[in-house]
Structures are given as C-alpha cells and as structure tokens.
Amino acid sequence: MRFLLVLSKNQLELLQQDGELPSNVRVSSFVPQLELLGHASLVGFHTHGGANSVNDAVVHGKPIVCSPFDGDQPENCLRAEDAGFAVLVQPTAFMHNVALLSTAYSRLVSDSSLLDNARRLQQLSQLAGGRERAADIVLAHARLGSAHLTFERQGIEHYLLYLVSAYLVWLLLRWWYDRHYQQQQLRQAVDKHKSKRG
C-alpha cells in the first residue's frame, strides 16, 4: 500500500525535521484532488469529511476514511458511514492509537462493500444529473425564489430551529438585562439626586 500525504507547508517542514519517511509514503503540499480521485489506481482517501471531499468521493466512486474535526464534518462523516462508503475514525482516537489508522486503511482495501457502495452512490449521482443538474437547480432557485421548498417543521431544518431558538433566548435575555440595567441605573440616579437634595 502506498500513501500520498497532503500537508500544509508548515506541516511539511515539521515532518522533514522529524526525519525520513517510509518508502511507501510520499508528501506534497498540493495535489489536484479531482484528478487524483479519478485515477484508476487510487483505492480511496482519508479526509476530514468536508462537503467537497465527501461529494468528490461520491462523484468518483471512491471509499473514504473519514476523520471529522468541526463544522459540517461530523455529520458528513456519519452520513458517509451510514451510506456504507466510509470508515469513521475520530482524530482524537487515532492521535492516541495509530493502530486505528492501520485498521481503517486495511478495511478500506479489503472490505469490498465500501467500494461497492461508493460506486453505487456514484451511479445514483450520475442518474440524478450530477453537478450540471445541481447547478440548474441553484440557478432556478436564484431566479424564481425558494418559497415553494418545504423542510421539516414548516420550513426550517431541525438544526436551524435550535439556532433560531438560541438566538431568540439570547434576545430575550438581552432585552431583560438591558431593561433591568436601565432601571437600576435610573434608581441609582434618583437615589443620588435625593441624597444631594437631602
């Protein structure tokens, strides 16, 4: 098994200071991801699980090892694992136990269901019209609006409901605090004025 690590320039410098890499590891600060994913000899790749990387894997029918950090990555990795084309390995886990990565990479190579599911999703993506169809949908919504779309709970996804709820609670607390603070300031000013008069 051969590996290509894509690291930032700072990470590359640190890695070079640590000594020599195994002969089956090559390191670069940049690779053209789409071209690489399209290469027939590529078995799969390890990703943080960003939307672009997960979608690129689907478009090219490649299974992935997914290690999410934040944002949409945990959800993307869970969905990829549920869809059967990803092996989920938490970054905090493999930082303490590198053998987890070895197990994940071995599974990526040996578990044919991962590749089968990746290729099935690739075909479904192509049948759905791919990125051209997605671009047409986005442009249509830009022209016509999206009021006709319906989501969970009358137009808002569940995570947006939580965000909106949290914001409304914040606004309520802020209003209460400002009002309470203003009343306190007013009382202090009245008390100060009374003490000067009396």
N, C-alpha and C positions, 0 to 999 in steps of 0.2 A: 504494500500500500504506500502510495506517495502522497505528500501533503504540500499544499501551497498556502502559506500564511500571508494574509494581507494585514499589514500593521502600519500605524502612523509612523512618521519619520522619527519621532521621539522614542516610540516603542522599538523601532529598528535599532536605534543607537544603543538602547539599554540591552537589547538582545545580543548585539555584537560585542558588548563589553563582557557579557557572561560567558563567552567562549564559542566553541564550534558547535554547529547544529548537526544532527544525524544526517546521513547521506540521502535519506528519503524525504527530507524537508527542504523546501525552497521558500524564500521570503521575498516579499515585494511590498512597496508602499502603495501600489495601484495595480489593479487588473481590470480589464474591460469585462465586468460581471456577466453581461448578457452573452457576449461571445464565448466566454468560458463555460457558462451553463449550457450553451448549445453544443459544446464539444462532446463527441460520442464517447470518449474515454473517461469523462467525468462521471463518477458514481453518485456523488451527492456533495452537499456542502454544509458547513457549520455556520450558523447565522445567529444574530441576536434576536431575530424574529420581527424586524420592522416590516411594515406593509409591503414595501417594494421588494424586499428579498423573498418574502413568502410568495408573493404574486409571481415574481420571476421564476421561482422554483416550480410553481404550478404550470406556468406557460411553457417551461422547458421539460416538464415531466421528471423532475429530479427530487428524490427524497432529501430530507434535511435533518441535521442535528440542530436543535433549537435551544438557545440559552438566553432567555429574556432578562433585561435589566429594568426598564421602566416604560412609562407611556402605554402605547398600544401593544407593546411586545409580549407581555404575559398572555394577554387574550389571544393574540395571533398564534402564539406557540401552542396554547391549549387547543385552539380550533384545528391547527395543523395536525396535532397529535390525535385528536378525535377523528379527523378525516383519514388517519392511518398512513400519512406520508412523512411523519416527523417522530424523532426520538427526542423527548424533552429531558434536558439536563440543566438543572439550576446552576448558575455561575457560582453561587456561594458553596454549593456542594462539591463541584469539581476543583475548586481552588484548594480545598482541604483533602481531596481524594482524587488524584489524577487518574486512577484506575477506572473511574466512572466514564471518563472520555474514551478510554480504550474500549470499554464495553460498548459504549454508544457507537463508536466507529465500526466496531466488529459487527454490530447489529445492522448498521447501515449497509454493509457489504453483504451480509449473509441472509438477512430477512427479506425474501423476495416479495413479501406482501407490501413492504414500504415502496418499492419500485412500482409494483402493480397499481397501488393506489395513486401514486404520483402520476402515472401515465393515464389512469382513468380520469383523474381530475384535469389533466392536460386536454384530453379529448372532450370532456364536458365544456371546458373553457373555449375550445375551438368551435364547438357546436353553438355556444351562446353568442358567438360573433366576435369574441376576442376584444382586443383593445380598440379596434375600429368601431365596434358596436357600443362599447363603453363611452367612447368619445362622442358618438352621435347622441347618446342619451344625455350626457352632460351638456352638450350644446343645445339640445332641445329644451332642457330644463332652464338653461340660461335665457333662452328666447321666450319660453312660454310660462315660466314660473314653476313652482313645485307644490302649489296648494293642493293639488289632487293626490299627492302622496299621503299615505296613511301609515303610521307607525304604531307601536304599542302605546296603549293608554292615551288615545286620542291625539296622536301626532308627535309624541315625544318618546324617544328611546328611554329605557329604564335608567341608564347612567346619567342622561341629561336631566331626568326628573330629580335625581339626587343632587345634581349640581344646582339646579334651579331652586330646589328646596333649601339647600345650604345657603344660597345667596339670599333668599327671602328671610331666612332666620337671621342672617347677618344684618340685613337691612332693618329688621325689626329691633334687634339688639342695638344697632347703631342709633336708630330713632329714639329708643328708650334712654340710652345713655346720654345722647345729646340733650334730650328734654330734661332728664334728671340733672345733668350737669348745669344746664342753663338755670333751672330752678334753684339749684344750690348756689350758683353764682349770684342770682338775684337776691336770695335770702342773705347771703354774706354782705352784699352791697347795702341792703336795707338795714341790717344789724350794724354795719359800720357807720351808716348815716345816723342812725338812732344814737349810737354811742357818742358821736361827735356833738350831737344836739344836747344830749342829756348829761 
